[in-house]
Amino acid sequence: MDNSVNKQTPSAATALILLAVGCAGPRIDESKLVDLTYSFNDRTVYWPTARKFELTPAAHGFDDHGRWYASNDFAASEHGGTHLDAPIHFAAEGWTSEEIPVSRLTGPARVIDITDRCAADVDYRLAPEDIERHERRYGRIDPGTVVLIHTGFGRRYPDLSSYLGSDVPGMAEDLHFPGIGADAARILVEREIDLVGLDTASLDYGPSRDFVAHRILNGANVPGIENLANLHRIPAKGATIVALPMKIEGGTGGPCRVIAILP
């Protein structure tokens, strides 16, 4: 299977979005829009070794003529808050941020709920039986799907001790949160999904040292979205996802505004 081939043309992706939001008429039904993105601020969760978000006012006020002007500078790691993992993050030949086709960042969503398992085991990893259980109830995951993993850890954000398992700056050796297991990652690649995301800080679970889920998914040119918000508001099937990361040339990721359009 060649996952580097885009399976959905931009026009098809655009048509899907227009149908979902009802743009044949004059207005979007705003009640169907769900923001899956955390704001970037001094509480934004970053990997313990990464540079955190910094916002510095460059201008903020009225000039001598009473005219208002405001502008800020910001700096941060590409990987923090609600953000994209471009395939090159863990695959030498993977797409960089700007190379990902827009059609791979939009599409029909499936939400696999593993909240009960993660409540019992903070280091739980999505397993093949979780995918099988979901597919028995909702049907096989189609190529071009955006698969979201609902662990329930979004309710812990941004408390570092609860969300990451540690609040020690610069230390990533004792983290505890759920992720995606290797066998489950391989199944998602077999399903030819376009994008995967979850409500934790990494596609891999906290104690990971080899980041195998990243390597499997990114190695198949499957981008990831981490630190998603509000997954509890999205149905298991029927929503549409639009994930628009900062288009950084040569980027390994970047901040991402993600919305769901409810059926």
C-alpha positions in Angstrom: 0.0 0.0 0.0 1.3 3.5 -0.9 0.0 5.9 1.7 1.9 8.7 0.0 -0.8 8.9 -2.6 -3.6 11.2 -1.8 -6.8 9.3 -2.0 -9.2 12.2 -1.9 -9.0 15.2 -4.3 -9.2 18.7 -2.8 -12.5 19.2 -4.6 -14.0 16.1 -3.1 -12.8 17.2 0.4 -14.3 20.7 -0.2 -17.6 19.2 -1.3 -17.7 17.0 1.8 -17.3 20.0 4.1 -19.9 22.1 2.2 -22.4 19.3 2.4 -21.7 18.8 6.1 -22.2 22.4 7.1 -25.1 23.0 4.6 -23.3 25.7 2.6 -25.8 25.3 -0.2 -27.8 27.8 1.7 -26.7 31.3 2.9 -25.6 30.4 6.5 -23.6 27.7 8.4 -25.5 26.1 11.2 -23.3 27.2 14.0 -24.8 24.8 16.5 -23.1 22.0 14.6 -19.6 23.4 15.0 -17.4 22.1 17.9 -14.0 23.6 18.6 -11.5 20.8 19.4 -8.7 23.2 20.1 -7.1 24.6 23.3 -6.1 28.2 23.5 -2.4 28.9 23.5 -1.3 30.7 26.7 1.0 30.3 29.7 -0.9 27.1 30.7 -0.6 25.3 27.4 0.7 21.8 27.8 4.1 21.1 26.1 6.4 18.2 26.2 8.5 18.7 29.4 11.7 19.2 27.4 10.1 21.6 24.8 10.1 25.4 24.6 6.7 26.6 26.0 4.5 29.2 24.4 5.7 32.8 24.9 3.6 35.8 23.9 5.4 39.2 24.0 3.5 42.5 23.2 5.3 44.4 20.5 2.8 47.2 20.4 -0.3 47.7 22.4 -2.0 51.0 22.8 -3.1 54.4 21.3 -0.6 56.6 19.5 -0.4 60.4 19.8 -3.3 60.7 17.4 -5.6 58.5 19.3 -5.3 55.6 16.9 -5.3 52.1 18.3 -2.7 49.5 17.3 -1.8 46.1 18.8 0.7 43.4 17.7 2.5 40.6 19.5 5.5 38.3 18.9 5.2 34.7 19.9 7.7 31.8 20.2 7.2 28.1 21.0 8.1 24.6 20.1 6.1 23.2 17.1 4.9 20.5 19.4 2.6 21.7 22.1 -1.0 22.4 22.8 -3.4 21.3 20.1 -0.9 20.7 17.3 0.0 18.7 14.2 2.6 16.0 14.0 3.8 16.1 10.4 5.0 12.7 9.1 8.6 13.9 9.0 8.4 14.1 12.8 9.3 10.4 13.0 9.9 9.4 9.3 12.9 10.7 7.4 11.0 10.6 4.0 7.7 11.8 5.4 5.8 14.9 4.5 6.7 18.2 6.1 3.9 20.4 7.3 3.4 22.3 4.1 3.5 19.1 2.0 0.5 17.5 3.6 -2.5 17.9 1.1 -5.4 19.8 2.6 -7.6 16.9 1.7 -5.7 14.7 4.2 -6.6 17.2 7.0 -10.4 17.1 6.4 -12.8 14.2 6.2 -15.4 12.0 7.9 -14.6 11.2 11.5 -14.7 8.1 13.6 -14.3 8.4 17.3 -13.0 5.3 19.1 -14.0 5.5 22.8 -11.6 3.9 25.2 -12.4 6.1 28.2 -13.4 3.2 30.5 -10.1 1.4 29.8 -8.0 4.5 30.4 -9.8 5.2 33.6 -8.7 1.8 34.9 -5.1 2.1 33.4 -3.5 5.5 32.8 -0.9 3.8 30.6 -3.5 2.1 28.4 -2.7 1.7 24.7 -5.4 1.4 22.0 -5.5 -2.2 21.1 -6.8 -4.1 18.0 -9.8 -5.3 20.0 -10.8 -1.7 20.6 -10.9 -1.1 16.9 -12.7 -4.4 16.3 -15.3 -3.5 18.9 -15.9 -0.1 17.3 -16.2 -1.6 13.8 -18.6 -4.3 14.9 -21.0 -1.6 16.1 -20.4 1.2 13.5 -19.0 -0.6 10.5 -15.5 -0.9 9.0 -13.4 2.3 9.0 -13.2 3.5 5.4 -10.1 4.8 3.6 -9.8 8.5 4.0 -11.3 8.6 7.5 -10.1 10.8 10.3 -9.8 8.6 13.3 -9.9 10.2 16.8 -9.1 8.3 20.0 -11.2 9.4 23.0 -9.3 8.6 26.2 -11.1 10.9 28.5 -7.8 12.7 29.4 -9.1 15.9 28.0 -10.9 16.6 31.3 -7.5 16.6 33.0 -6.0 19.4 30.8 -4.0 21.5 31.6 -3.1 20.1 35.0 0.4 18.7 34.3 0.4 16.2 37.2 -2.9 14.7 36.1 -2.6 15.1 32.4 1.1 14.1 31.9 1.6 12.2 35.1 4.4 14.6 36.1 4.8 18.4 36.5 8.7 18.3 36.7 10.1 20.7 34.1 12.6 19.2 31.7 11.9 15.6 32.9 10.2 13.3 30.4 11.2 10.0 32.1 8.2 9.5 34.3 5.2 10.4 32.2 1.9 8.4 32.4 -1.0 8.8 30.0 -2.7 6.6 27.3 -1.7 6.3 23.7 -1.9 4.0 20.6 -0.4 0.6 20.7 1.8 -0.7 17.8 -0.7 -3.4 16.6 -3.5 -0.9 16.6 -1.4 1.6 14.7 -0.7 -1.0 12.0 -4.5 -1.6 11.7 -5.1 2.1 11.2 -2.5 2.2 8.5 -4.1 -0.9 6.9 -7.4 1.0 6.9 -5.7 3.8 4.9 -6.9 6.5 7.2 -6.0 10.1 6.4 -5.3 11.5 9.9 -5.3 10.3 13.5 -5.8 12.3 16.6 -6.3 12.0 20.4 -6.9 13.9 23.6 -3.4 13.2 25.1 0.0 14.7 24.7 1.3 12.0 22.3 0.3 9.3 19.9 2.4 7.0 22.1 1.6 6.3 25.7 3.5 8.2 28.4 6.2 5.6 29.3 7.2 5.0 25.7 10.9 5.1 24.8 10.7 3.9 21.2 7.7 5.9 20.1 6.6 3.0 17.9 3.1 4.4 17.2 4.6 7.6 15.8 7.1 5.6 13.7 4.4 3.3 12.3 1.9 6.0 11.5 4.3 8.7 10.4 6.2 6.1 8.4 3.0 5.6 6.4 2.6 9.4 5.9 -0.3 9.5 8.4 -0.2 12.9 10.2 -1.3 13.1 13.8 -3.0 15.7 16.0 -2.3 15.7 19.7 -4.0 17.4 22.7 -7.5 17.6 21.2 -10.2 19.1 23.3 -14.0 18.3 23.6 -13.9 14.8 22.1 -16.7 13.9 24.4 -19.0 16.1 22.3 -18.3 14.2 19.0 -20.4 11.1 18.0 -18.7 7.8 17.2 -19.7 8.3 13.5 -21.1 11.0 11.3 -19.1 14.1 12.2 -16.7 15.9 9.8 -13.2 17.1 10.9 -11.4 20.1 9.6 -7.8 20.4 11.0 -5.8 23.4 9.7 -2.3 23.6 11.1 0.1 26.5 10.6 1.7 25.9 7.2 5.3 26.0 8.1 7.7 25.2 5.2 9.9 22.4 6.3 8.0 22.1 9.5 7.7 18.9 11.6 4.4 20.1 13.1 2.8 23.2 14.4 -0.2 24.8 16.2 -3.5 23.6 14.7 -7.0 24.8 14.8 -9.3 21.8 14.7 -13.1 21.9 14.4 -15.7 19.2 14.2 -18.9 19.6 12.2 -21.7 17.5 13.8 -24.1 15.5 11.6 
